[in-house]
Amino acid sequence: MHSFWYRANALLTFAVTILALMCAMASITDHLNVPQPQADVQVSNINWFRKQPNGNDEVSLTLTISADLQSTFTWNTKQVFVFLAAEYETPKNSLNQVSLWDGIIPSKDQAKFSIQTTNKYRFIDQGSNLRGKEFNLTLHWHVMPKTGRMFADKIVMPGFGLPQEYR
């Protein structure tokens, strides 16, 4: 006869194997979902555009952010982390990314939103590279599942520009 500990070990091993199999199946079903999120971001106002005492350019923007990320949610989604970044080129770097706003969407009900806000984080460039600069606003999102691999995507909105003179 097998001892109590031998039987308990066999039962625990079986339970963990079934749990791992269920987690793998949950993760695989996420690949069947093809999300089609929509977003629109507008710069409502340039509040100020100035040169800091250390020589860096700094901008404050009022943004209108409208997004529908409901299609990113499945039964395996825990939350979605979303952030808005300004992306532009400078002579030193081919890609500069400055995070302007972020948020966590905990449920599908809150995944469709429209807000008007100023940039949550400072829009600063090291140097005087922002005057007259064209930039893209990119809405990034990271889907964090309950089990499985996290995935990310983005929507790029081009055609934004800063003035030639400080305000």
Order of alpha helices (4+ residues) and beta strands (2+ residues): alpha-beta-beta-beta-beta-beta-beta-beta-beta
